[in-house]
Amino acid sequence: MSEAPQTLTVVIPLRVKPRGGRKAMVTPGVLALERRQDITLIKAVARAFRWRRMLEAGQFATIKDLAAAEKINSSYVSRVLRLTLLAPEIVEAILDGRQPEGMTLPEMMEPFPEYWHVQQPMLRQLP
């Protein structure tokens, strides 16, 4: 065998996709479960339900009081709280990482139908 250095080239197909404000490398067929977990969206859903519990328990009288305690804008709190109006199937899909490709926090901060049966078209996109 020769002592000359040899070069080995390895090619791995990857795609770079935004995931929760970060870029993740996605390999075909390898990351089946966590390929779509959007940590930012999951945190927002969890935060929304936590805030709702706090309001319902009487810890805070108004959204403005809650926002002041959390040191964030009351408008943001109001928009995030709307996530508690999502159909349970959609919340479950988000937590499991099965939400449709375009379902991101900025999209979910936009107004959406409050009735679960009207949200059904959002479910049709689920894998």
N, C-alpha and C positions, 0 to 999 in steps of 0.2 A: 504494500500500500504506500502511496506517495505521502510525503509529509507536507505537501503544499496545502494551504488553507482551502477549504471548500465552502461554498455558499449553499445554504438550503433556504428555499423560499416557501413559506407557508401562507396560503390564502384562506382567510376565514370570512365568509360573507356576513357583513354587519350592516345594520341601518341605525342611524342616529335619530332618535325621536324625542320630542319634549315630553317629560313626565313630571308633572307637579312642579314646574318652574326649573327643572333640571333637565339635562340631556342624558338619555340612557342609550347604551348600545344594545340593540336587539338582534339576536341571532335567530334565523328561521327555525321554528319548531322547538327551540330549547326552553324559552321562558314562557311556557304555556299559561301558568297561573299568574305570575307577577308581571306579565307583559304590559298590562294595562292599568295597574294600580296607580292611581293618581293620588299621591300622598296629600297634596294640597286640598283636593276635593274631599278626601276622607276626613282630614282635620276640620274642614269647614262644616261638614255634616255633624261631626261629633260635637264641635263647639256650639252649633245651632241648637242641638238637643239639650246640651248642658245649660245654655242660656235660657231656654224655654222652661226647664225644670226650676231654675233659680227664680224666674218671674212667677211661675205658678205657685212656688213655695212661699212667695211673699218676701224673699230676700231683698228684692228691689221693687219699688212701686211702679217705675216707668222704665222704658227702654233708655231714656236719657240718663237715669240714675245708674243703670247697668253699664252703659257705655263709659260713663265717668269713672266707675270703679275699675273697669277693664282698661281704661286710658286709651280708648279708641273712639272713632267718630260714630255718633248715634245712627247716621245714615247707613254705615257699613253694617252695624249690628242689625238694623231692620232688614237689610237685603239678605244677610246670612240667615236670619231667623226664618225667612220664607222657605228655606230648605226643609224645615220641619213639615211643610205641606206636601212634600213629595209622596207619591204612592209608596207603600212599604216595599213593593217589589223593586222599585227603582233605588231606594235607599240600600236595600240588600245587595243589588247588583253593584252599586258604587263601592260598598264595603268589601265585596268579593273581587273587585277588579274586573267585573263583567260589563261595565257601562260601555255604551257605544263610543266609537273612536272620537267623535267630536264633542262628547259631553265633558266639558271642563268647567272649572269654577267660574271663569268670566262668563261663559255661556249660561250657567245656572244662576248667575246673579241677575240676569235679565228676567223680566216677568214671564211666568209660565202659568198654564191653567191650574186653578186651585183644586178642581175636582179630579179625583183619581181616574175616573173612567175617561175623562178628556185627555189625560196624560198617556193613555194607552199607545198612541203613535210613537212616543219616546221608547216604549218597551219593545216595539217591533224591531228596533235596531239592535237589540241585545243579542250577543252571540249565543 
